[in-house]
């Protein structure tokens, strides 16, 4: 699922393409893409897109006339700006916002599971409703201090990897960058959030800001003004690099599976030499 670096660069590169444009028509192709009905999607016609923002993993479009559009791409959603004459009948198309100049802003979903979502709100009400209402702190904001992180960790009795991906404490981090951050911080993905030492909290805070900041910069360079369609996995150090040598100590990167997620970590750097049981494999051997 696209995370903070990907969505940040997507929003940046989208702004010069669609900000200031007036929506001439809306075509809804995905059966479940719209999650609200008031205001109606037809009410977007004639409104100008004034600003595009990122909030966590979400895109927020502010329109004239007091309407806000919120988009969640989920795992397979992507955005394209294309001529309106090209590919509108494609099965991957979820929704298209047509402009008077003959181009569309389109949300497509590239896999069989259709989960991408669009919400419409009257301006001023979006922060009080899902999906924005329950979001936590932006990790690259000035408010995200070591003290703030320590206070969050004390509230949650769960493993630290799950804590990082919950979105109600820190936003924008998913499965991929949780692995990258924990490797950088030398913290086990199975450590309990509330039990981290002061030194571990400090390392984790520094890793969150450094890893995400560097990833945003590398994504900007990778996509160079274009709208990203694929996540640049080659820029990652441990996630999706199972059995490859750890970039820091050379130990083979281990991977464990739980539910529908994979966790990549270095047994030496993060787990004191311990290789955790692969729960998926354990179930198959029963």
Secondary structure, 3 states (H helix, E strand, C coil): CCCHHHHHHHHHHHHHHHCCCEEEEEEECCCCCECCCCCCHHHHCCCEEEEEEEECCEEEEEECCCEEEEEECCCCEEEEEEECCCCCCCCCEEEEEEECCCEEEEEEECCCCCCCEEEEEECCCHHHCCCCCCCCEECCCCCCCHHHHHHHHHHCCCEHHHHHHCCCCEECCCHHHHHHHHHHHCCCCCCEHHHCCHHHHHHHHHHHHHHHHHHHHHHHHHHCCCCCCCCCHHHCCCCCCCCCECCCCCCEEEEEEECCEEEEEEHHHHHCCCCCCCHHHHHHHC
